[in-house]
Amino acid sequence: MGIKIGVVDTTFARVNMAKYAIEIIEQNIPGVEIIRYTVPGIKDIPVAAKKLIDEYGCEAVITFGWVGPTHLDKLSYIAASIGLIMVQILTNKHIIDVTVHEDEARTEEELLSIAIDRAKKHAVNLVKLITEGREALTPYAGKGLRQGRPDVGPIE
């Protein structure tokens, strides 16, 4: 039986970020089984992630949230983020939270670029954690790596 990876996304998002992540995961984990779960919005993501782990046996989950520009949207993201942290603690499984905030770009083209880059880079992170283990990202610690934007590099 192969590795199962859960993918959660929303209908609220303006970019199909999961599509890009799934491509990366399938290219790098032979025989992986992707189980996708699409929900309306970010506050629905934590329960979907937990169901993918508990009911479908996923080794890890990658989630794709989209946060609108209003204060209420930001509060909803905080609630969803806390929910995802709780699910990780309860299940002892990694959940890679990939979130795009609609107000972090000036144009739709820039927002699209951020979303695709962030989805792909976090999918690579997930692949490394799943296939290489807990120290897979250690060589990159303190390197100023960014998802969605160019890397900024280390200070030292």
C-alpha positions in Angstrom: 0.0 0.0 0.0 1.4 3.4 -1.0 1.6 6.7 0.9 -1.7 8.6 1.2 -1.5 12.4 1.2 -4.6 14.6 1.9 -5.2 17.8 0.0 -7.7 20.3 1.2 -8.8 23.4 -0.7 -11.7 25.8 -0.9 -14.2 27.1 -3.3 -13.5 30.6 -1.9 -10.0 30.6 -3.3 -9.4 32.4 -6.6 -6.6 30.0 -7.7 -6.6 26.2 -7.9 -3.5 25.9 -5.9 -4.1 22.2 -5.1 -3.5 21.4 -8.8 0.0 22.6 -8.7 0.9 20.9 -5.4 -0.6 17.6 -6.6 1.7 17.7 -9.7 4.7 18.1 -7.5 3.7 15.4 -5.0 2.9 12.9 -7.8 6.2 13.6 -9.5 8.2 13.0 -6.4 6.4 10.2 -4.5 5.9 7.1 -6.7 2.6 5.4 -6.2 1.3 8.1 -3.9 -2.5 8.2 -3.4 -3.9 11.8 -3.3 -7.2 12.2 -1.5 -8.6 15.6 -2.2 -11.3 17.3 -0.1 -12.8 20.6 -1.2 -14.7 22.7 1.3 -16.4 26.2 1.1 -14.0 28.3 3.1 -11.0 28.4 5.5 -13.0 27.7 8.7 -14.0 24.3 7.1 -10.4 23.2 6.5 -9.5 21.9 9.9 -12.2 19.3 10.1 -11.5 18.2 6.5 -7.9 17.7 7.4 -8.8 15.7 10.5 -11.2 13.5 8.5 -8.5 12.8 5.9 -6.1 11.7 8.6 -8.6 9.8 10.8 -11.0 8.3 8.2 -8.8 8.0 5.2 -5.4 7.2 6.8 -3.4 10.1 5.3 0.2 10.3 6.4 0.1 14.1 6.1 -2.2 16.8 4.7 -1.5 20.0 2.7 -4.2 22.7 2.9 -4.9 25.6 0.6 -6.6 28.6 2.2 -7.5 31.9 0.7 -8.0 34.9 2.9 -10.0 37.9 1.8 -8.9 41.5 2.5 -11.3 42.4 5.3 -10.7 42.3 9.1 -13.3 39.6 9.4 -11.4 37.5 6.8 -8.2 37.9 8.9 -10.1 36.8 12.1 -11.4 33.8 10.2 -7.9 32.9 9.2 -6.7 33.0 12.7 -9.5 30.7 13.8 -8.7 28.3 11.0 -5.0 28.4 11.7 -5.6 27.6 15.4 -7.9 24.7 14.3 -5.1 23.3 12.1 -2.6 23.5 14.9 -5.0 21.6 17.1 -5.5 18.9 14.5 -1.7 18.5 14.2 -1.3 18.1 17.9 -4.3 15.7 18.2 -3.2 13.5 15.3 0.6 13.8 15.5 0.6 14.4 11.7 2.0 17.2 9.6 -0.4 19.6 8.1 1.3 22.1 5.8 -0.9 25.2 5.8 -0.6 27.1 2.5 -2.4 30.4 2.7 -2.7 33.3 0.3 -3.9 36.6 1.6 -5.7 38.5 -1.1 -4.2 41.8 0.0 -0.6 40.7 -0.2 -0.3 41.6 -3.9 -1.1 44.7 -6.0 -2.3 43.0 -9.1 -4.1 39.7 -9.9 -1.1 38.6 -11.9 1.1 39.0 -8.9 -1.4 37.2 -6.7 -1.5 34.3 -9.2 2.3 34.1 -9.2 2.4 34.1 -5.3 -0.3 31.4 -5.1 1.4 29.1 -7.6 4.9 29.5 -6.2 3.7 29.0 -2.6 1.7 25.9 -3.5 4.7 24.3 -5.3 7.3 25.2 -2.7 5.2 24.0 0.2 4.5 20.8 -1.7 8.2 20.2 -2.0 8.5 20.8 1.7 5.8 18.2 2.4 7.5 15.7 0.0 10.8 16.1 1.8 9.2 15.6 5.3 7.3 12.5 4.2 10.1 10.8 2.2 13.2 11.9 4.1 12.0 12.4 7.6 12.3 15.0 10.4 15.8 16.3 9.4 15.0 16.8 5.7 14.6 20.5 6.0 17.4 21.0 8.5 20.0 22.0 5.9 17.7 24.9 4.9 17.3 26.3 8.4 18.0 30.0 8.7 18.4 30.4 4.9 15.6 33.0 4.5 13.6 30.8 2.2 10.2 32.1 1.1 7.2 30.6 -0.4 5.3 32.9 -2.8 8.1 35.4 -3.0 11.9 35.3 -3.8 14.1 34.1 -1.0 15.7 36.8 1.1 18.7 34.8 2.3 20.3 34.5 5.7 21.5 37.5 7.8 24.6 35.7 9.0 
